[in-house]
Amino acid sequence: MRLINPDAMGRHGLAEGDIVTLFGDAGDDVRRNLGGLTVTPFDMPDSCLGGCYPEMNPLIPLWDHDEAAKTAASKGVPVRIERAVQTA
């Protein structure tokens, strides 16, 4: 995750520079995740994360798109955050 609200960081027990994995939750029981992302605080709405296209594509199901525009639903992808396990 490139960007996260500082208050959300605190609630999730994250610090700047932590490495996390995001898990997509499209409600279709397909496992979608993206790891190796660095936590970076940013002034953005609480409960929102920011990432770049195409970096976040693995979290977006192909079937989830705008019917009229036929573009991917990349602006509203529910995710779960997990801190990566640190190895010595």
PyMOL Python script that loads the backbone (N, CA, C, O; Angstrom):
from pymol import cmd

cmd.read_pdbstr("""\
ATOM      1  N   MET A   1       0.863  -1.148   0.000  1.00  0.00           N
ATOM      2  CA  MET A   1       0.000   0.000   0.000  1.00  0.00           C
ATOM      3  C   MET A   1       0.903   1.201   0.000  1.00  0.00           C
ATOM      4  O   MET A   1       1.740   1.362   0.888  1.00  0.00           O
ATOM      5  N   ARG A   2       0.745   1.996  -0.937  1.00  0.00           N
ATOM      6  CA  ARG A   2       1.616   3.145  -1.018  1.00  0.00           C
ATOM      7  C   ARG A   2       1.203   4.249  -0.061  1.00  0.00           C
ATOM      8  O   ARG A   2       2.059   4.913   0.523  1.00  0.00           O
ATOM      9  N   LEU A   3      -0.110   4.457   0.111  1.00  0.00           N
ATOM     10  CA  LEU A   3      -0.586   5.583   0.900  1.00  0.00           C
ATOM     11  C   LEU A   3      -1.697   5.158   1.849  1.00  0.00           C
ATOM     12  O   LEU A   3      -2.578   4.380   1.483  1.00  0.00           O
ATOM     13  N   ILE A   4      -1.646   5.684   3.090  1.00  0.00           N
ATOM     14  CA  ILE A   4      -2.675   5.380   4.084  1.00  0.00           C
ATOM     15  C   ILE A   4      -2.812   6.569   5.025  1.00  0.00           C
ATOM     16  O   ILE A   4      -1.832   7.252   5.322  1.00  0.00           O
ATOM     17  N   ASN A   5      -4.022   6.811   5.486  1.00  0.00           N
ATOM     18  CA  ASN A   5      -4.294   7.860   6.456  1.00  0.00           C
ATOM     19  C   ASN A   5      -3.526   7.571   7.750  1.00  0.00           C
ATOM     20  O   ASN A   5      -3.542   6.435   8.223  1.00  0.00           O
ATOM     21  N   PRO A   6      -2.854   8.573   8.334  1.00  0.00           N
ATOM     22  CA  PRO A   6      -2.077   8.343   9.557  1.00  0.00           C
ATOM     23  C   PRO A   6      -2.899   7.785  10.716  1.00  0.00           C
ATOM     24  O   PRO A   6      -2.391   6.964  11.480  1.00  0.00           O
ATOM     25  N   ASP A   7      -4.160   8.211  10.868  1.00  0.00           N
ATOM     26  CA  ASP A   7      -4.999   7.667  11.935  1.00  0.00           C
ATOM     27  C   ASP A   7      -5.282   6.186  11.711  1.00  0.00           C
ATOM     28  O   ASP A   7      -5.286   5.400  12.658  1.00  0.00           O
ATOM     29  N   ALA A   8      -5.519   5.809  10.461  1.00  0.00           N
ATOM     30  CA  ALA A   8      -5.751   4.398  10.134  1.00  0.00           C
ATOM     31  C   ALA A   8      -4.496   3.577  10.420  1.00  0.00           C
ATOM     32  O   ALA A   8      -4.586   2.437  10.874  1.00  0.00           O
ATOM     33  N   MET A   9      -3.332   4.156  10.154  1.00  0.00           N
ATOM     34  CA  MET A   9      -2.078   3.455  10.472  1.00  0.00           C
ATOM     35  C   MET A   9      -2.060   3.065  11.938  1.00  0.00           C
ATOM     36  O   MET A   9      -1.750   1.924  12.282  1.00  0.00           O
ATOM     37  N   GLY A  10      -2.394   4.021  12.806  1.00  0.00           N
ATOM     38  CA  GLY A  10      -2.400   3.765  14.244  1.00  0.00           C
ATOM     39  C   GLY A  10      -3.380   2.685  14.639  1.00  0.00           C
ATOM     40  O   GLY A  10      -3.049   1.825  15.455  1.00  0.00           O
ATOM     41  N   ARG A  11      -4.572   2.708  14.086  1.00  0.00           N
ATOM     42  CA  ARG A  11      -5.583   1.699  14.410  1.00  0.00           C
ATOM     43  C   ARG A  11      -5.157   0.306  13.983  1.00  0.00           C
ATOM     44  O   ARG A  11      -5.526  -0.681  14.620  1.00  0.00           O
ATOM     45  N   HIS A  12      -4.386   0.219  12.915  1.00  0.00           N
ATOM     46  CA  HIS A  12      -3.924  -1.078  12.417  1.00  0.00           C
ATOM     47  C   HIS A  12      -2.564  -1.471  13.002  1.00  0.00           C
ATOM     48  O   HIS A  12      -2.009  -2.514  12.656  1.00  0.00           O
ATOM     49  N   GLY A  13      -2.033  -0.624  13.893  1.00  0.00           N
ATOM     50  CA  GLY A  13      -0.744  -0.931  14.509  1.00  0.00           C
ATOM     51  C   GLY A  13       0.407  -0.872  13.526  1.00  0.00           C
ATOM     52  O   GLY A  13       1.384  -1.607  13.668  1.00  0.00           O
ATOM     53  N   LEU A  14       0.302  -0.003  12.530  1.00  0.00           N
ATOM     54  CA  LEU A  14       1.336   0.112  11.498  1.00  0.00           C
ATOM     55  C   LEU A  14       2.181   1.356  11.717  1.00  0.00           C
ATOM     56  O   LEU A  14       1.723   2.352  12.279  1.00  0.00           O
ATOM     57  N   ALA A  15       3.414   1.276  11.265  1.00  0.00           N
ATOM     58  CA  ALA A  15       4.331   2.413  11.310  1.00  0.00           C
ATOM     59  C   ALA A  15       4.854   2.674   9.906  1.00  0.00           C
ATOM     60  O   ALA A  15       4.876   1.782   9.058  1.00  0.00           O
ATOM     61  N   GLU A  16       5.269   3.898   9.680  1.00  0.00           N
ATOM     62  CA  GLU A  16       5.830   4.239   8.375  1.00  0.00           C
ATOM     63  C   GLU A  16       6.978   3.293   8.050  1.00  0.00           C
ATOM     64  O   GLU A  16       7.853   3.061   8.885  1.00  0.00           O
ATOM     65  N   GLY A  17       6.975   2.752   6.844  1.00  0.00           N
ATOM     66  CA  GLY A  17       8.024   1.833   6.413  1.00  0.00           C
ATOM     67  C   GLY A  17       7.718   0.367   6.621  1.00  0.00           C
ATOM     68  O   GLY A  17       8.416  -0.491   6.081  1.00  0.00           O
ATOM     69  N   ASP A  18       6.667   0.054   7.410  1.00  0.00           N
ATOM     70  CA  ASP A  18       6.290  -1.354   7.572  1.00  0.00           C
ATOM     71  C   ASP A  18       5.948  -1.941   6.199  1.00  0.00           C
ATOM     72  O   ASP A  18       5.489  -1.238   5.299  1.00  0.00           O
ATOM     73  N   ILE A  19       6.178  -3.224   6.069  1.00  0.00           N
ATOM     74  CA  ILE A  19       5.838  -3.937   4.844  1.00  0.00           C
ATOM     75  C   ILE A  19       4.550  -4.718   5.101  1.00  0.00           C
ATOM     76  O   ILE A  19       4.431  -5.418   6.107  1.00  0.00           O
ATOM     77  N   VAL A  20       3.585  -4.593   4.181  1.00  0.00           N
ATOM     78  CA  VAL A  20       2.287  -5.236   4.366  1.00  0.00           C
ATOM     79  C   VAL A  20       1.871  -5.990   3.107  1.00  0.00           C
ATOM     80  O   VAL A  20       2.433  -5.816   2.026  1.00  0.00           O
ATOM     81  N   THR A  21       0.864  -6.831   3.298  1.00  0.00           N
ATOM     82  CA  THR A  21       0.181  -7.506   2.195  1.00  0.00           C
ATOM     83  C   THR A  21      -1.270  -7.065   2.233  1.00  0.00           C
ATOM     84  O   THR A  21      -1.878  -6.994   3.301  1.00  0.00           O
ATOM     85  N   LEU A  22      -1.827  -6.768   1.061  1.00  0.00           N
ATOM     86  CA  LEU A  22      -3.254  -6.464   0.952  1.00  0.00           C
ATOM     87  C   LEU A  22      -3.957  -7.687   0.377  1.00  0.00           C
ATOM     88  O   LEU A  22      -3.466  -8.325  -0.554  1.00  0.00           O
ATOM     89  N   PHE A  23      -5.108  -7.998   0.946  1.00  0.00           N
ATOM     90  CA  PHE A  23      -5.932  -9.101   0.478  1.00  0.00           C
ATOM     91  C   PHE A  23      -7.242  -8.521  -0.034  1.00  0.00           C
ATOM     92  O   PHE A  23      -7.947  -7.833   0.704  1.00  0.00           O
ATOM     93  N   GLY A  24      -7.570  -8.792  -1.290  1.00  0.00           N
ATOM     94  CA  GLY A  24      -8.820  -8.314  -1.868  1.00  0.00           C
ATOM     95  C   GLY A  24      -9.995  -9.106  -1.334  1.00  0.00           C
ATOM     96  O   GLY A  24      -9.865 -10.288  -1.016  1.00  0.00           O
ATOM     97  N   ASP A  25     -11.156  -8.446  -1.236  1.00  0.00           N
ATOM     98  CA  ASP A  25     -12.362  -9.118  -0.768  1.00  0.00           C
ATOM     99  C   ASP A  25     -13.510  -8.760  -1.689  1.00  0.00           C
ATOM    100  O   ASP A  25     -14.280  -7.841  -1.409  1.00  0.00           O
ATOM    101  N   ALA A  26     -13.624  -9.489  -2.790  1.00  0.00           N
ATOM    102  CA  ALA A  26     -14.678  -9.241  -3.772  1.00  0.00           C
ATOM    103  C   ALA A  26     -15.927 -10.064  -3.484  1.00  0.00           C
ATOM    104  O   ALA A  26     -16.921  -9.962  -4.203  1.00  0.00           O
ATOM    105  N   GLY A  27     -15.876 -10.885  -2.427  1.00  0.00           N
ATOM    106  CA  GLY A  27     -17.034 -11.687  -2.075  1.00  0.00           C
ATOM    107  C   GLY A  27     -17.266 -12.889  -2.968  1.00  0.00           C
ATOM    108  O   GLY A  27     -18.356 -13.463  -2.969  1.00  0.00           O
ATOM    109  N   ASP A  28     -16.244 -13.279  -3.735  1.00  0.00           N
ATOM    110  CA  ASP A  28     -16.408 -14.423  -4.643  1.00  0.00           C
ATOM    111  C   ASP A  28     -15.523 -15.611  -4.271  1.00  0.00           C
ATOM    112  O   ASP A  28     -15.396 -16.559  -5.046  1.00  0.00           O
ATOM    113  N   ASP A  29     -14.913 -15.559  -3.092  1.00  0.00           N
ATOM    114  CA  ASP A  29     -14.065 -16.644  -2.573  1.00  0.00           C
ATOM    115  C   ASP A  29     -12.816 -16.908  -3.407  1.00  0.00           C
ATOM    116  O   ASP A  29     -12.223 -17.981  -3.296  1.00  0.00           O
ATOM    117  N   VAL A  30     -12.404 -15.955  -4.237  1.00  0.00           N
ATOM    118  CA  VAL A  30     -11.146 -16.058  -4.980  1.00  0.00           C
ATOM    119  C   VAL A  30     -10.077 -15.330  -4.180  1.00  0.00           C
ATOM    120  O   VAL A  30     -10.275 -14.189  -3.763  1.00  0.00           O
ATOM    121  N   ARG A  31      -8.948 -15.989  -3.970  1.00  0.00           N
ATOM    122  CA  ARG A  31      -7.857 -15.391  -3.195  1.00  0.00           C
ATOM    123  C   ARG A  31      -7.063 -14.431  -4.086  1.00  0.00           C
ATOM    124  O   ARG A  31      -6.429 -14.842  -5.057  1.00  0.00           O
ATOM    125  N   ARG A  32      -7.112 -13.158  -3.736  1.00  0.00           N
ATOM    126  CA  ARG A  32      -6.350 -12.128  -4.448  1.00  0.00           C
ATOM    127  C   ARG A  32      -5.524 -11.378  -3.416  1.00  0.00           C
ATOM    128  O   ARG A  32      -6.070 -10.860  -2.442  1.00  0.00           O
ATOM    129  N   ASN A  33      -4.208 -11.315  -3.618  1.00  0.00           N
ATOM    130  CA  ASN A  33      -3.385 -10.573  -2.675  1.00  0.00           C
ATOM    131  C   ASN A  33      -2.205  -9.949  -3.392  1.00  0.00           C
ATOM    132  O   ASN A  33      -1.831 -10.341  -4.497  1.00  0.00           O
ATOM    133  N   LEU A  34      -1.634  -8.965  -2.722  1.00  0.00           N
ATOM    134  CA  LEU A  34      -0.485  -8.247  -3.242  1.00  0.00           C
ATOM    135  C   LEU A  34       0.408  -7.909  -2.058  1.00  0.00           C
ATOM    136  O   LEU A  34      -0.002  -7.173  -1.160  1.00  0.00           O
ATOM    137  N   GLY A  35       1.621  -8.440  -2.051  1.00  0.00           N
ATOM    138  CA  GLY A  35       2.520  -8.245  -0.923  1.00  0.00           C
ATOM    139  C   GLY A  35       3.692  -7.346  -1.250  1.00  0.00           C
ATOM    140  O   GLY A  35       3.864  -6.886  -2.379  1.00  0.00           O
ATOM    141  N   GLY A  36       4.498  -7.109  -0.218  1.00  0.00           N
ATOM    142  CA  GLY A  36       5.702  -6.309  -0.385  1.00  0.00           C
ATOM    143  C   GLY A  36       5.447  -4.821  -0.509  1.00  0.00           C
ATOM    144  O   GLY A  36       6.269  -4.094  -1.068  1.00  0.00           O
ATOM    145  N   LEU A  37       4.311  -4.357   0.008  1.00  0.00           N
ATOM    146  CA  LEU A  37       3.965  -2.942  -0.088  1.00  0.00           C
ATOM    147  C   LEU A  37       4.440  -2.193   1.151  1.00  0.00           C
ATOM    148  O   LEU A  37       4.307  -2.688   2.270  1.00  0.00           O
ATOM    149  N   THR A  38       4.984  -1.021   0.953  1.00  0.00           N
ATOM    150  CA  THR A  38       5.524  -0.210   2.041  1.00  0.00           C
ATOM    151  C   THR A  38       4.484   0.792   2.524  1.00  0.00           C
ATOM    152  O   THR A  38       3.885   1.507   1.721  1.00  0.00           O
ATOM    153  N   VAL A  39       4.269   0.844   3.835  1.00  0.00           N
ATOM    154  CA  VAL A  39       3.313   1.776   4.430  1.00  0.00           C
ATOM    155  C   VAL A  39       3.879   3.192   4.369  1.00  0.00           C
ATOM    156  O   VAL A  39       4.993   3.454   4.824  1.00  0.00           O
ATOM    157  N   THR A  40       3.083   4.099   3.794  1.00  0.00           N
ATOM    158  CA  THR A  40       3.473   5.509   3.688  1.00  0.00           C
ATOM    159  C   THR A  40       2.302   6.371   4.133  1.00  0.00           C
ATOM    160  O   THR A  40       1.242   6.328   3.509  1.00  0.00           O
ATOM    161  N   PRO A  41       2.468   7.167   5.216  1.00  0.00           N
ATOM    162  CA  PRO A  41       1.363   8.024   5.646  1.00  0.00           C
ATOM    163  C   PRO A  41       1.085   9.113   4.608  1.00  0.00           C
ATOM    164  O   PRO A  41       1.998   9.627   3.961  1.00  0.00           O
ATOM    165  N   PHE A  42      -0.200   9.450   4.467  1.00  0.00           N
ATOM    166  CA  PHE A  42      -0.598  10.462   3.489  1.00  0.00           C
ATOM    167  C   PHE A  42      -1.924  11.063   3.929  1.00  0.00           C
ATOM    168  O   PHE A  42      -2.787  10.361   4.455  1.00  0.00           O
ATOM    169  N   ASP A  43      -2.083  12.356   3.713  1.00  0.00           N
ATOM    170  CA  ASP A  43      -3.316  13.042   4.080  1.00  0.00           C
ATOM    171  C   ASP A  43      -4.411  12.686   3.085  1.00  0.00           C
ATOM    172  O   ASP A  43      -4.546  13.307   2.031  1.00  0.00           O
ATOM    173  N   MET A  44      -5.187  11.672   3.447  1.00  0.00           N
ATOM    174  CA  MET A  44      -6.286  11.209   2.598  1.00  0.00           C
ATOM    175  C   MET A  44      -7.440  10.802   3.506  1.00  0.00           C
ATOM    176  O   MET A  44      -7.249  10.668   4.714  1.00  0.00           O
ATOM    177  N   PRO A  45      -8.631  10.603   2.952  1.00  0.00           N
ATOM    178  CA  PRO A  45      -9.766  10.222   3.793  1.00  0.00           C
ATOM    179  C   PRO A  45      -9.477   8.963   4.602  1.00  0.00           C
ATOM    180  O   PRO A  45      -8.825   8.031   4.132  1.00  0.00           O
ATOM    181  N   ASP A  46      -9.983   8.965   5.832  1.00  0.00           N
ATOM    182  CA  ASP A  46      -9.821   7.801   6.701  1.00  0.00           C
ATOM    183  C   ASP A  46     -10.509   6.595   6.068  1.00  0.00           C
ATOM    184  O   ASP A  46     -11.505   6.739   5.358  1.00  0.00           O
ATOM    185  N   SER A  47      -9.979   5.430   6.325  1.00  0.00           N
ATOM    186  CA  SER A  47     -10.485   4.156   5.801  1.00  0.00           C
ATOM    187  C   SER A  47     -10.271   3.998   4.306  1.00  0.00           C
ATOM    188  O   SER A  47     -10.889   3.136   3.683  1.00  0.00           O
ATOM    189  N   CYS A  48      -9.405   4.815   3.722  1.00  0.00           N
ATOM    190  CA  CYS A  48      -9.050   4.689   2.309  1.00  0.00           C
ATOM    191  C   CYS A  48      -7.560   4.411   2.197  1.00  0.00           C
ATOM    192  O   CYS A  48      -6.759   4.875   3.007  1.00  0.00           O
ATOM    193  N   LEU A  49      -7.211   3.646   1.179  1.00  0.00           N
ATOM    194  CA  LEU A  49      -5.811   3.388   0.859  1.00  0.00           C
ATOM    195  C   LEU A  49      -5.564   3.905  -0.543  1.00  0.00           C
ATOM    196  O   LEU A  49      -6.487   3.977  -1.355  1.00  0.00           O
ATOM    197  N   GLY A  50      -4.335   4.261  -0.827  1.00  0.00           N
ATOM    198  CA  GLY A  50      -3.995   4.718  -2.167  1.00  0.00           C
ATOM    199  C   GLY A  50      -2.914   3.849  -2.767  1.00  0.00           C
ATOM    200  O   GLY A  50      -1.931   3.513  -2.106  1.00  0.00           O
ATOM    201  N   GLY A  51      -3.099   3.493  -4.006  1.00  0.00           N
ATOM    202  CA  GLY A  51      -2.113   2.717  -4.738  1.00  0.00           C
ATOM    203  C   GLY A  51      -2.176   3.110  -6.197  1.00  0.00           C
ATOM    204  O   GLY A  51      -3.081   3.830  -6.620  1.00  0.00           O
ATOM    205  N   CYS A  52      -1.233   2.646  -6.946  1.00  0.00           N
ATOM    206  CA  CYS A  52      -1.131   3.040  -8.353  1.00  0.00           C
ATOM    207  C   CYS A  52      -1.570   1.924  -9.291  1.00  0.00           C
ATOM    208  O   CYS A  52      -1.476   0.739  -8.973  1.00  0.00           O
ATOM    209  N   TYR A  53      -2.047   2.339 -10.443  1.00  0.00           N
ATOM    210  CA  TYR A  53      -2.333   1.429 -11.545  1.00  0.00           C
ATOM    211  C   TYR A  53      -1.043   1.323 -12.348  1.00  0.00           C
ATOM    212  O   TYR A  53      -0.435   2.361 -12.611  1.00  0.00           O
ATOM    213  N   PRO A  54      -0.603   0.192 -12.739  1.00  0.00           N
ATOM    214  CA  PRO A  54      -1.235  -1.129 -12.653  1.00  0.00           C
ATOM    215  C   PRO A  54      -0.810  -1.937 -11.432  1.00  0.00           C
ATOM    216  O   PRO A  54      -1.153  -3.116 -11.335  1.00  0.00           O
ATOM    217  N   GLU A  55      -0.085  -1.349 -10.513  1.00  0.00           N
ATOM    218  CA  GLU A  55       0.434  -2.071  -9.349  1.00  0.00           C
ATOM    219  C   GLU A  55      -0.653  -2.837  -8.589  1.00  0.00           C
ATOM    220  O   GLU A  55      -0.417  -3.962  -8.150  1.00  0.00           O
ATOM    221  N   MET A  56      -1.815  -2.256  -8.432  1.00  0.00           N
ATOM    222  CA  MET A  56      -2.877  -2.863  -7.630  1.00  0.00           C
ATOM    223  C   MET A  56      -3.794  -3.800  -8.414  1.00  0.00           C
ATOM    224  O   MET A  56      -4.737  -4.349  -7.844  1.00  0.00           O
ATOM    225  N   ASN A  57      -3.541  -3.994  -9.699  1.00  0.00           N
ATOM    226  CA  ASN A  57      -4.395  -4.846 -10.531  1.00  0.00           C
ATOM    227  C   ASN A  57      -4.676  -6.232  -9.958  1.00  0.00           C
ATOM    228  O   ASN A  57      -5.795  -6.722 -10.116  1.00  0.00           O
ATOM    229  N   PRO A  58      -3.713  -6.895  -9.297  1.00  0.00           N
ATOM    230  CA  PRO A  58      -4.008  -8.241  -8.789  1.00  0.00           C
ATOM    231  C   PRO A  58      -5.160  -8.293  -7.787  1.00  0.00           C
ATOM    232  O   PRO A  58      -5.691  -9.370  -7.517  1.00  0.00           O
ATOM    233  N   LEU A  59      -5.552  -7.145  -7.232  1.00  0.00           N
ATOM    234  CA  LEU A  59      -6.634  -7.117  -6.248  1.00  0.00           C
ATOM    235  C   LEU A  59      -8.008  -6.930  -6.882  1.00  0.00           C
ATOM    236  O   LEU A  59      -9.023  -7.022  -6.191  1.00  0.00           O
ATOM    237  N   ILE A  60      -8.055  -6.670  -8.180  1.00  0.00           N
ATOM    238  CA  ILE A  60      -9.303  -6.330  -8.856  1.00  0.00           C
ATOM    239  C   ILE A  60      -9.799  -7.515  -9.682  1.00  0.00           C
ATOM    240  O   ILE A  60      -9.098  -7.963 -10.589  1.00  0.00           O
ATOM    241  N   PRO A  61     -11.003  -8.033  -9.385  1.00  0.00           N
ATOM    242  CA  PRO A  61     -11.536  -9.122 -10.204  1.00  0.00           C
ATOM    243  C   PRO A  61     -11.863  -8.625 -11.612  1.00  0.00           C
ATOM    244  O   PRO A  61     -12.332  -7.500 -11.784  1.00  0.00           O
ATOM    245  N   LEU A  62     -11.616  -9.463 -12.615  1.00  0.00           N
ATOM    246  CA  LEU A  62     -11.880  -9.070 -13.995  1.00  0.00           C
ATOM    247  C   LEU A  62     -13.354  -8.785 -14.254  1.00  0.00           C
ATOM    248  O   LEU A  62     -13.685  -7.957 -15.103  1.00  0.00           O
ATOM    249  N   TRP A  63     -14.238  -9.461 -13.533  1.00  0.00           N
ATOM    250  CA  TRP A  63     -15.670  -9.276 -13.758  1.00  0.00           C
ATOM    251  C   TRP A  63     -16.197  -7.993 -13.145  1.00  0.00           C
ATOM    252  O   TRP A  63     -17.305  -7.576 -13.483  1.00  0.00           O
ATOM    253  N   ASP A  64     -15.448  -7.347 -12.256  1.00  0.00           N
ATOM    254  CA  ASP A  64     -15.921  -6.153 -11.544  1.00  0.00           C
ATOM    255  C   ASP A  64     -15.589  -4.899 -12.355  1.00  0.00           C
ATOM    256  O   ASP A  64     -14.470  -4.389 -12.295  1.00  0.00           O
ATOM    257  N   HIS A  65     -16.564  -4.416 -13.104  1.00  0.00           N
ATOM    258  CA  HIS A  65     -16.338  -3.251 -13.955  1.00  0.00           C
ATOM    259  C   HIS A  65     -17.619  -2.422 -14.085  1.00  0.00           C
ATOM    260  O   HIS A  65     -18.720  -2.894 -13.802  1.00  0.00           O
ATOM    261  N   ASP A  66     -17.441  -1.195 -14.515  1.00  0.00           N
ATOM    262  CA  ASP A  66     -18.568  -0.309 -14.769  1.00  0.00           C
ATOM    263  C   ASP A  66     -19.290  -0.778 -16.036  1.00  0.00           C
ATOM    264  O   ASP A  66     -18.663  -0.931 -17.084  1.00  0.00           O
ATOM    265  N   GLU A  67     -20.571  -1.002 -15.946  1.00  0.00           N
ATOM    266  CA  GLU A  67     -21.330  -1.524 -17.081  1.00  0.00           C
ATOM    267  C   GLU A  67     -21.332  -0.565 -18.270  1.00  0.00           C
ATOM    268  O   GLU A  67     -21.216  -1.009 -19.413  1.00  0.00           O
ATOM    269  N   ALA A  68     -21.459   0.726 -18.028  1.00  0.00           N
ATOM    270  CA  ALA A  68     -21.537   1.691 -19.129  1.00  0.00           C
ATOM    271  C   ALA A  68     -20.180   1.937 -19.770  1.00  0.00           C
ATOM    272  O   ALA A  68     -20.045   1.893 -20.993  1.00  0.00           O
ATOM    273  N   ALA A  69     -19.176   2.197 -18.939  1.00  0.00           N
ATOM    274  CA  ALA A  69     -17.853   2.549 -19.463  1.00  0.00           C
ATOM    275  C   ALA A  69     -16.989   1.334 -19.775  1.00  0.00           C
ATOM    276  O   ALA A  69     -16.026   1.428 -20.536  1.00  0.00           O
ATOM    277  N   LYS A  70     -17.340   0.185 -19.181  1.00  0.00           N
ATOM    278  CA  LYS A  70     -16.555  -1.049 -19.341  1.00  0.00           C
ATOM    279  C   LYS A  70     -15.134  -0.903 -18.801  1.00  0.00           C
ATOM    280  O   LYS A  70     -14.210  -1.553 -19.290  1.00  0.00           O
ATOM    281  N   THR A  71     -14.961  -0.045 -17.787  1.00  0.00           N
ATOM    282  CA  THR A  71     -13.657   0.129 -17.155  1.00  0.00           C
ATOM    283  C   THR A  71     -13.642  -0.613 -15.820  1.00  0.00           C
ATOM    284  O   THR A  71     -14.682  -0.794 -15.186  1.00  0.00           O
ATOM    285  N   ALA A  72     -12.457  -1.036 -15.404  1.00  0.00           N
ATOM    286  CA  ALA A  72     -12.315  -1.782 -14.150  1.00  0.00           C
ATOM    287  C   ALA A  72     -12.768  -0.948 -12.956  1.00  0.00           C
ATOM    288  O   ALA A  72     -12.639   0.276 -12.945  1.00  0.00           O
ATOM    289  N   ALA A  73     -13.300  -1.638 -11.956  1.00  0.00           N
ATOM    290  CA  ALA A  73     -13.781  -0.975 -10.742  1.00  0.00           C
ATOM    291  C   ALA A  73     -12.623  -0.734  -9.785  1.00  0.00           C
ATOM    292  O   ALA A  73     -12.665  -1.166  -8.633  1.00  0.00           O
ATOM    293  N   SER A  74     -11.615  -0.061 -10.248  1.00  0.00           N
ATOM    294  CA  SER A  74     -10.391   0.093  -9.467  1.00  0.00           C
ATOM    295  C   SER A  74     -10.447   1.196  -8.418  1.00  0.00           C
ATOM    296  O   SER A  74      -9.482   1.377  -7.676  1.00  0.00           O
ATOM    297  N   LYS A  75     -11.537   1.929  -8.336  1.00  0.00           N
ATOM    298  CA  LYS A  75     -11.618   3.009  -7.355  1.00  0.00           C
ATOM    299  C   LYS A  75     -12.338   2.591  -6.083  1.00  0.00           C
ATOM    300  O   LYS A  75     -12.447   3.383  -5.146  1.00  0.00           O
ATOM    301  N   GLY A  76     -12.821   1.380  -6.038  1.00  0.00           N
ATOM    302  CA  GLY A  76     -13.543   0.931  -4.859  1.00  0.00           C
ATOM    303  C   GLY A  76     -13.353  -0.540  -4.611  1.00  0.00           C
ATOM    304  O   GLY A  76     -14.297  -1.317  -4.753  1.00  0.00           O
ATOM    305  N   VAL A  77     -12.163  -0.940  -4.245  1.00  0.00           N
ATOM    306  CA  VAL A  77     -11.836  -2.346  -4.038  1.00  0.00           C
ATOM    307  C   VAL A  77     -11.652  -2.596  -2.536  1.00  0.00           C
ATOM    308  O   VAL A  77     -10.695  -2.091  -1.949  1.00  0.00           O
ATOM    309  N   PRO A  78     -12.549  -3.363  -1.905  1.00  0.00           N
ATOM    310  CA  PRO A  78     -12.378  -3.644  -0.480  1.00  0.00           C
ATOM    311  C   PRO A  78     -11.158  -4.553  -0.254  1.00  0.00           C
ATOM    312  O   PRO A  78     -10.964  -5.542  -0.961  1.00  0.00           O
ATOM    313  N   VAL A  79     -10.346  -4.192   0.746  1.00  0.00           N
ATOM    314  CA  VAL A  79      -9.150  -4.973   1.064  1.00  0.00           C
ATOM    315  C   VAL A  79      -8.981  -5.136   2.564  1.00  0.00           C
ATOM    316  O   VAL A  79      -9.557  -4.396   3.361  1.00  0.00           O
ATOM    317  N   ARG A  80      -8.185  -6.114   2.923  1.00  0.00           N
ATOM    318  CA  ARG A  80      -7.765  -6.362   4.309  1.00  0.00           C
ATOM    319  C   ARG A  80      -6.249  -6.200   4.343  1.00  0.00           C
ATOM    320  O   ARG A  80      -5.559  -6.619   3.413  1.00  0.00           O
ATOM    321  N   ILE A  81      -5.731  -5.599   5.401  1.00  0.00           N
ATOM    322  CA  ILE A  81      -4.287  -5.335   5.548  1.00  0.00           C
ATOM    323  C   ILE A  81      -3.688  -6.316   6.544  1.00  0.00           C
ATOM    324  O   ILE A  81      -4.251  -6.545   7.614  1.00  0.00           O
ATOM    325  N   GLU A  82      -2.547  -6.892   6.190  1.00  0.00           N
ATOM    326  CA  GLU A  82      -1.775  -7.711   7.139  1.00  0.00           C
ATOM    327  C   GLU A  82      -0.315  -7.302   7.069  1.00  0.00           C
ATOM    328  O   GLU A  82       0.247  -7.162   5.983  1.00  0.00           O
ATOM    329  N   ARG A  83       0.292  -7.113   8.224  1.00  0.00           N
ATOM    330  CA  ARG A  83       1.722  -6.798   8.279  1.00  0.00           C
ATOM    331  C   ARG A  83       2.501  -8.041   7.898  1.00  0.00           C
ATOM    332  O   ARG A  83       2.173  -9.143   8.337  1.00  0.00           O
ATOM    333  N   ALA A  84       3.530  -7.868   7.084  1.00  0.00           N
ATOM    334  CA  ALA A  84       4.373  -8.981   6.673  1.00  0.00           C
ATOM    335  C   ALA A  84       5.156  -9.503   7.876  1.00  0.00           C
ATOM    336  O   ALA A  84       5.528  -8.742   8.769  1.00  0.00           O
ATOM    337  N   VAL A  85       5.394 -10.778   7.881  1.00  0.00           N
ATOM    338  CA  VAL A  85       6.184 -11.402   8.939  1.00  0.00           C
ATOM    339  C   VAL A  85       7.646 -11.025   8.731  1.00  0.00           C
ATOM    340  O   VAL A  85       8.199 -11.245   7.653  1.00  0.00           O
ATOM    341  N   GLN A  86       8.270 -10.461   9.753  1.00  0.00           N
ATOM    342  CA  GLN A  86       9.674 -10.077   9.677  1.00  0.00           C
ATOM    343  C   GLN A  86      10.542 -11.276  10.032  1.00  0.00           C
ATOM    344  O   GLN A  86      10.321 -11.928  11.052  1.00  0.00           O
ATOM    345  N   THR A  87      11.520 -11.563   9.197  1.00  0.00           N
ATOM    346  CA  THR A  87      12.443 -12.662   9.481  1.00  0.00           C
ATOM    347  C   THR A  87      13.804 -12.088   9.844  1.00  0.00           C
ATOM    348  O   THR A  87      14.199 -11.028   9.359  1.00  0.00           O
ATOM    349  N   ALA A  88      14.497 -12.794  10.692  1.00  0.00           N
ATOM    350  CA  ALA A  88      15.825 -12.319  11.148  1.00  0.00           C
ATOM    351  C   ALA A  88      16.911 -12.710  10.181  1.00  0.00           C
ATOM    352  O   ALA A  88      18.080 -12.395  10.405  1.00  0.00           O
TER     353      ALA A  88
END
""", "prot")
cmd.dss("prot")
cmd.show_as("cartoon", "prot")
cmd.util.cbc("prot")
cmd.orient("prot")
